[in-house]
Amino acid sequence: MHLRPSVFASVAITLAACGRPAIDPGQDEGADEVGTETGSGSTDTESTDGESTESTDSETTESTDEGSESTDTGPPPCPEIHDGNFTLSGSVSAAQLEAASCLVEITGDLHIEGTELTELDAFASLERVGQRLTIIHNTGLTTLSGLDALEEVRDRVQVSGNAGLESLAGLGGLRRLHGLTVSNNPDLLSLEGVQGEWELHAWGGGIQSTIFVAGNDALTSVDGLGGITSVSSELPVRVVLLNNEVLGGDLTGLSAFAALPDDTLGLSLQNSPIDSVEGLEALVHARYLWILGLAGDYVDLSGLDNLERVSAELTIGYCQGPTEVDPDGYDPQNLAHIQSLAGLEQLTEVANLDIWGNLALTDISALAKLETVGDLDIEANPLLPQAQVDAIVAGIPNLGSASTNFNGAGNEPSCGFIPW
């Protein structure tokens, strides 16, 4: 297997206004002044007998002649488009919030980091971010309320490390984006807040769009993603559920992603103890599917009943890799608990099929319809009879290579790959 690094790009952020000088957090608010002009002229006034008379006294009358200019100086205009990156970090000044209040579009990144903001109402008018939206390490946010008007983020939306965040409420208007990362938010209970029809578009030469949900210790389900009624994409889509320790329920929240066109969806379920893969019934041709470790109470793969083809990899098992205590080991308690592959009865074609180190797996007869497998590895499944493995392999008419060792009684589960 190949090591697949995940890359998160950092962003360099500046604060510069469109059509006016940049606002320096240390600058006095209102230091940027706009000159005005005044003028005078004649105006028609109404006499006491009801007839119109003309006054020429410019000191006591206001001109209403067409083309005359107002004497109201007022505040300077508030720009609706910010050219470049816009950052709020640390202690946020009133001037910064005022600069945000009129914005409809930011052409660069919007970066909100390490603030004590409790809401994002300053961005109530914001509809479009031209590059990335990053909301990280803000201790006062419980929701993302205030971003409700936001419809498009050309690059990724990243919501990470916000200690008090409980939901994604506030992102309900989002329709067009490149990808979404929700990670390491310890109090996040729900993914509710996203909804409607999503368009995932290409950005920056990327080869796929990614929905990455990882390390959210209080997250109990992905039901909140069920508010997304449909998904279209210009690129393959990768959905990753990784290291969400109490994640339960099923995958009905991913039903819109399961309905993506053939060979579009890649799904990784790793160290997230869901109870069922139900919700994926619309998935017929997947790009890849990884089911790895910390399986919940489910014992089979019901929910994948219509899956016919996997164009890259289907991996079922666990690989923890080296640990500080045991460089060559694994924790048997963390191995996948799947007992059978029921649910895969319609599967006929897989480029690479890996079934490794499943502590409780006893039955793979659901693979009887397999016709084409490029590379097959069924190894180190201690309760799986070797005779059953041999029968499945013998029944595959188009088989590239096969490795089927260390199955059955007397063998130990092991970690044979790193599917990342």
N, C-alpha and C positions, 0 to 999 in steps of 0.2 A: 504493500500500500504506500501511498505517497503522503508525505507531510504537507498539509495545506495550511500555511500561515494565514492568520487574519490580520489585515492591516487597517489600522485606524490612522487617518491622516490628521495631523495637528494643523491648526489654522493660525495665521498671523493676522491680527485684527487692528484696525484703525478706526477712528471716529472722524468722519469728514462730512459736512453737509453739502447738499447740492445747491449751487447758486449762491452760497454765502460762506464765510470763513468757518473753519472747523471750530467746534465748541470745546474749549479746554475746561476740564472739570474745575481748574483753579481760577478760571476767569470769572469776573463779576457777571452775573446774569444781566443781560440787556446791554452789554458793552458794545454790541454790534448795532450801529444806528443806521437808519435809512433816511435820507433827506427828502423833504416834500416841498412842493411849490403851491402857492396860493395865487388867486387872481380875483379881479373884480370886474363888474360890468353892470349894465342896466337890467332891470327886471320890471315886469308888469306887476303893479300892486292894485288892490281894489280900493276905490274911494268910498267915502261914507254914503254917497248916493247910489252906490252899486255900479258905477261906471269905472271902466279900467283907465288908470292913468299911468304914465311912465315916470319912474324915478331914476335919477342919475346920480344920486348920492351914494357912492360906493362905501362910505363909512357906516351907513345905517341900513343898507339893504344887502341881501344875498343874491348873487347872480344865479339865474336858472337858464341862462342862454346855453344853447347846445354847444358842447365842446368846452365849457368852463370846467375848472378843476376844483375839487373839494378842499376845504381848509382843514379837514380832519386828518391829523398826522397818524394816529393810532399806533399799534405795535407793528414791528416789522413782519413781513409775511412769513408764514410757517411753511417750510418746504414739505411737499408730499413725497418726493423721491430723494432718497439718500444715495449718493454715488460712492460706492466702495463698501467697506466693512463697518459695522456698527457694533460697539461693545459696551456692555454694562458689566462692571466687575467691582468687587469690594464695596466700598461705601459709594452709593449712587447719589449724585447731586440732583437738586431740583432742576437745574439747567439740562441735565441729561434726560430726565423724564419729560421735560417740556419739548426737547428736540424729538423725542420718540412719539409724542402724542399726535402729531399730524401725519406721520409717515404712512403712506399707502404701499410704498415699494422700497426695498433695500436691494441695491444691485449686487452687493457682495454678500459676506457672511453676516448673520446675526448671532452674536456670541454673548451669552448671559452666564457668568461664572462667579461663584463665591460671593454672591450678594446675600443680603438679609431681606430681600423683597418677599412679601407675603402674597402678592398677586402680580399679574402682568397687564393690568388695565391700561398702562401707558401705551400699549401696542394695540389698542382696540380697533384702530383703523387699518392696521397692516394686513395687506392682501397677498403680497408676493415677496419672497426672498430669493435673490438671484443665484445664491450659492448654498452654503450650508447653514442650518439652524442648529445651534449647540446650546443646551441648557444643562449645566453641570455644577455640582457641588453648591447648590443653593439650599440653605437649611430651613428657610421660612416657607417654601412653597408646598402646599398640600395638593393643589391641582395646577393645571396650566391655564386656568381661567384668565381671560384677557386676550387670548390669541384666537378667539372664536371666528374672526373675519379672515383668518389666514387660509388661503386656498392653494397656494403653490410654493414649494421649496424645490429649486432646481437640483440641488444635491441632496445629501442625507439629512434626516432629522435625528439628532442624538439627544437622548434624555438619560443622563447617567449620574450616579452618585449624589442624588438629591435626598437627603436623609429623611425628610418629613413627607415626601410625595406619596400620595395614596391612590391616585388615579390619573389618567391622561385626559380628564375632562378639560376642554378648552381647545382640543384639536379636532373638534367635530366638523369644522368647515374644510379641512384639508382634503384636497382631491388629487393633486398632482405632486409627485415626489420621486426621488431616485431610490430611497431606501429608508428604513427606520431601525434605530438601535435604542433599546430600552434595557439598561444594564445597571446592576449594583445600586438599586434603589431599595434600601432595606425595609421600608415601611409600605412599599407598593402592594396593595391588596388586589388590584384589578387593572385590567387593560382597557376598561371602559372609557369612552371619550372619543375614540376614532369611529367613523361611520361613513356610510354612503358609498359612492362609486369611486374607486381608486384607479389612477393611471400611474404606473411605474415607468419612468422614462430613462433613457440612456443618459449618462453623464461622464465626462472626463475620460473617455476611453475605457470605462469599466466593462467587464465582460458579463456581469450579472447584477441584478438588484437584490439586496439582502434585507430580510426582516430578521433582526437578531435580538432575542430576548434571553438575557443571561444574568445569573447571579442576583436575582431578586428574591431575597430570602423569605418574604411573606406572601409572595404571589401564589394563589391557590388554584387558579384556572386560567385558561386562555379564552374563556367565554366572551370577554370584552371585545375581542377582535371580530366577534360575530356581527358587530354593527357594520362591518364592511360588507356591502351587499354584492359587489362585483369587483374584480381586479383585471385590468388589462396591462400588458407589459411589452416594451420594445425589446427586452432582453430576457434570458433565463432568470428565474427567480429562486433564490435560496431562502428557506425559512429555517431558522435555528432556534431550538429551545435547549439551553445549556445551563446546567448547574443551578436550576431553580428547585431548591431542596424540598419544598412542600407542595410543589405543583401537582394537582390532582385533576379529577374530572376527565372528560374526553376531549376530542379535538374538533368539536363542532364549530368552534370559533375560527377554524381554518378552512371552513367549507368553501369560501370564495376563492381561496388559493388552490384548493383541490380541483376546482373547475377551470383552471387555466388550460390553454391549449396543450396538445400533446408535446411531451418532452420539454416542458417548460419548468416544472416544479422540481426542485431538489429539497428534501426535507430531512433534517437532522434532529433526532430526539436523543439527547445525551444527558445522563445524570439528572433527569427530570421525571419523577415518579408518577406519571400520568396513570389513570386507571383503565383507559381504553383508547384505542385509535379510531373509534367510531367518529364519523364526521368527515372521513376521507372517501366516502362512497363514490364521489364524482371522479376520482383519480383513476385513469385508465392507462395512460402512458406517462410514467415518471422519468425524470432525468436521473435522480438517484434517491435512495432512501436508506438512512442509517438509523437503526434502533439500538441504542447502546447504553447499557448500565442502568442501575437504580430503577428498574421497572417497578411499577406499582402493583396493584392487585390483579391486573389483567393477565390472563394466562394464554391468550392466543392473539391473532391479528384480525379478528372480525372488525370490519370497517374498511378493509382493503379488498373486499370481495370482487370488485370489478377491475382490479389491477391486472393488466395483461403483459405489459412490457416495461422494463427498466433499462434505459439506454446506456447508463454508466454502471453504477454500483448499487447492489442491494446487500446491506451489511446488517446482520443480526447477532448481537453478542456484546462483549464488553472489553475495553482495553483501558485500564487505569494508567498503565505505564509505570515507570520507576517511582518509588516513593523514598522519602528520606530514611525511613526505617528499613525498608527492604528494596534495594535498587532493582531487583529482578522480579518483584512480587506484585501482588494484587490483593484486594480484600474480597474474599469469596462472598461476603454478605452483600457486596455491591454488584454482583453479577446479575445479568438479566434473569428474570424469573419466568420467562415464557415457557410454557409446557408443550405447546404444539404450534405448528405454523398454519393452523386452520384460519382461513381467510384469504389464503394465497392460491386457492384452487384454480383460478383462471390464469395464473401466471404461465406464460409460454416462452418468454425470451428475456434474458438478462445478460448484459455484457460481462459483469463480474459478480459472482455470488459468494459471499463470505458468511459462514455460520460458525462462529468461534466462541468457545468458553461459555456456553449457556448451562448454568448449573442445574436447571430443572427440565430441560428439553428432553422429551421422550418420543416425540412423533413428528416426522417431517413428510408424512404421506401426502400432504396438500400439494407437494411439488410434483405430483405424478404427471401433470400436463406439460412439464418443461420440454421444449423442443430444441432450443438453442441457448447455449451458455458458452461464453468465451473462456472464462477462467473460473474454476469452481474450487472452493476451499471449505470443507466441512470437517472441523477438527476440534478435539479437546472438549467434547460434550459428554460428560461422564455417565449420563443416564440414557443416552441415545444408542440403541443397538447398532453395532457396525453392520450387521446384515441388512438392516433397513437402509442405511446409507449406501451400501453397495448396490442394492436394488434400484434405488433412485438414479444413481449414476449410470447404471446399465441401460436405463430406459430413456436416456437423453440422446436423440439421434445425431445432433450437431453439437459436439462437445470439443472445446479446445484442449485445455489442460485441466487436470483434477488432482487435488490432494485431499485425502480422506483418512487421516491418521488419528489415533488416540481417542477414539470414541468408545463408549461402553464402559462396563464395570471395570474397576481397577485403574482407570485413567483419571487424571486430574484436569480440571479446567485451567486454561492458561491464556496469557495475553499474547496474541500473535501478530498484532497490527496496530497501527495508529492511523485511524481513518480521519485525518484532519488536515 
